[in-house]
Amino acid sequence: MIQIFATGGTFDKDYDFVTGKLYFKDSSIPDMLERARFTVDYDLKTLMMIDSLEMNEADREIILHNCRRSDNEKIVITHGTDTMEITAAYLAKKGVKDKTIVITGAMIPYAFGHSSDGFFNLGSALSFVQSLPHGIYIVMNGRYFNWDEVEKNRKTGYFEEK
């Protein structure tokens, strides 16, 4: 079984067409998994719905606590792309062991439809979490990266090896 933790980020933002602003409502993950015809057993838990730029150490502690107490060895965390490297480092340095943890996100909200990379990134994360050895990883753009060997290129919007 795969444990999925939703934390918000652009991945789960929705668009208010009246005000033109992005906001959080409900996680898009159930709809995505249904559309993808995903057949692997999973448990989805929403930990928070925040922009990762607003995430602080207390929020990361909630993520850490839930990863540690999960009975599942395979964990996918949806997360905002601006600070996912910080959360990955936090989990690694706090010693989450004997689990495969994959953090993923989106540059464009899933609510934007076909232009979003979220659907692809979630599918990639769910595949990689089943095949990678224990460790902390970031999965974006069809690639996986070890937690300490990746950075977001702020000019291109892609994740790259350091």
ChimeraX attribute file (.defattr): number of C-alpha atoms within 10 A of each C-alpha:
attribute: neighborCount
match mode: 1-to-1
recipient: residues
	/A:1	13
	/A:2	20
	/A:3	21
	/A:4	24
	/A:5	22
	/A:6	23
	/A:7	25
	/A:8	26
	/A:9	30
	/A:10	27
	/A:11	31
	/A:12	29
	/A:13	26
	/A:14	19
	/A:15	15
	/A:16	11
	/A:17	8
	/A:18	6
	/A:19	7
	/A:20	8
	/A:21	10
	/A:22	15
	/A:23	17
	/A:24	17
	/A:25	12
	/A:26	13
	/A:27	22
	/A:28	19
	/A:29	21
	/A:30	11
	/A:31	10
	/A:32	17
	/A:33	16
	/A:34	10
	/A:35	10
	/A:36	12
	/A:37	9
	/A:38	12
	/A:39	8
	/A:40	9
	/A:41	8
	/A:42	15
	/A:43	11
	/A:44	15
	/A:45	14
	/A:46	15
	/A:47	16
	/A:48	17
	/A:49	21
	/A:50	20
	/A:51	21
	/A:52	20
	/A:53	12
	/A:54	11
	/A:55	20
	/A:56	12
	/A:57	11
	/A:58	9
	/A:59	17
	/A:60	17
	/A:61	15
	/A:62	13
	/A:63	20
	/A:64	19
	/A:65	13
	/A:66	15
	/A:67	25
	/A:68	17
	/A:69	8
	/A:70	13
	/A:71	13
	/A:72	17
	/A:73	18
	/A:74	26
	/A:75	25
	/A:76	25
	/A:77	28
	/A:78	27
	/A:79	28
	/A:80	27
	/A:81	24
	/A:82	19
	/A:83	18
	/A:84	24
	/A:85	21
	/A:86	17
	/A:87	22
	/A:88	22
	/A:89	15
	/A:90	18
	/A:91	23
	/A:92	18
	/A:93	9
	/A:94	10
	/A:95	11
	/A:96	18
	/A:97	15
	/A:98	13
	/A:99	20
	/A:100	23
	/A:101	30
	/A:102	32
	/A:103	29
	/A:104	27
	/A:105	32
	/A:106	24
	/A:107	20
	/A:108	18
	/A:109	23
	/A:110	24
	/A:111	17
	/A:112	13
	/A:113	11
	/A:114	11
	/A:115	12
	/A:116	17
	/A:117	20
	/A:118	29
	/A:119	22
	/A:120	18
	/A:121	23
	/A:122	26
	/A:123	17
	/A:124	19
	/A:125	26
	/A:126	23
	/A:127	12
	/A:128	22
	/A:129	25
	/A:130	15
	/A:131	10
	/A:132	16
	/A:133	13
	/A:134	16
	/A:135	18
	/A:136	23
	/A:137	27
	/A:138	27
	/A:139	25
	/A:140	26
	/A:141	18
	/A:142	13
	/A:143	13
	/A:144	22
	/A:145	19
	/A:146	14
	/A:147	25
	/A:148	16
	/A:149	12
	/A:150	17
	/A:151	18
	/A:152	18
	/A:153	12
	/A:154	9
	/A:155	6
	/A:156	7
	/A:157	12
	/A:158	13
	/A:159	19
	/A:160	15
	/A:161	13
	/A:162	10
